[in-house]
Amino acid sequence: MSTPTSAHPSTPVLVAAWAAPVMVIGGFGLLSGIPIAATLVASLRDRRSKHLRWFTGALTLAYATPLTMWLTGPSEAPSLTKYMDPTTTWLLAATGVVTAIAHQVVRRRSTHK
């Protein structure tokens, strides 16, 4: 087996990347911040994954925007999931899927070199 020459997202990072959109769609919007944070930390710690940082940064921004608006705004919604409208939910989920696919592609390319 050859040594990977590019970024190689670990299995826990891939699981976290895929868990985020699943949790958002499943109605666990606030808890989806945990896998998003794990994916962000992993992409920031790996100096080789510069392009993954863009995807993970977009996911983090897509999550942080409604979270901040919910926490600081006058909303009476009891949860982040109930606060987000369907468009925001699907936008966050789609960004999560794109980020997870990017991590999957990078992992696949780095293992097949």
ChimeraX attribute file (.defattr): number of C-alpha atoms within 10 A of each C-alpha:
attribute: neighborCount
match mode: 1-to-1
recipient: residues
	/A:1	6
	/A:2	8
	/A:3	9
	/A:4	13
	/A:5	11
	/A:6	15
	/A:7	20
	/A:8	20
	/A:9	21
	/A:10	13
	/A:11	11
	/A:12	13
	/A:13	22
	/A:14	19
	/A:15	15
	/A:16	22
	/A:17	29
	/A:18	23
	/A:19	18
	/A:20	30
	/A:21	29
	/A:22	17
	/A:23	17
	/A:24	23
	/A:25	17
	/A:26	11
	/A:27	16
	/A:28	17
	/A:29	25
	/A:30	14
	/A:31	14
	/A:32	21
	/A:33	18
	/A:34	13
	/A:35	21
	/A:36	24
	/A:37	17
	/A:38	16
	/A:39	30
	/A:40	21
	/A:41	14
	/A:42	19
	/A:43	24
	/A:44	16
	/A:45	11
	/A:46	14
	/A:47	11
	/A:48	14
	/A:49	18
	/A:50	12
	/A:51	14
	/A:52	23
	/A:53	21
	/A:54	13
	/A:55	21
	/A:56	27
	/A:57	18
	/A:58	17
	/A:59	28
	/A:60	19
	/A:61	14
	/A:62	19
	/A:63	25
	/A:64	13
	/A:65	12
	/A:66	21
	/A:67	20
	/A:68	11
	/A:69	14
	/A:70	20
	/A:71	14
	/A:72	9
	/A:73	10
	/A:74	8
	/A:75	11
	/A:76	10
	/A:77	12
	/A:78	9
	/A:79	16
	/A:80	21
	/A:81	22
	/A:82	15
	/A:83	19
	/A:84	18
	/A:85	11
	/A:86	12
	/A:87	9
	/A:88	16
	/A:89	23
	/A:90	15
	/A:91	15
	/A:92	26
	/A:93	23
	/A:94	17
	/A:95	22
	/A:96	28
	/A:97	19
	/A:98	19
	/A:99	26
	/A:100	26
	/A:101	16
	/A:102	18
	/A:103	27
	/A:104	21
	/A:105	14
	/A:106	18
	/A:107	19
	/A:108	13
	/A:109	15
	/A:110	17
	/A:111	16
	/A:112	10
	/A:113	11
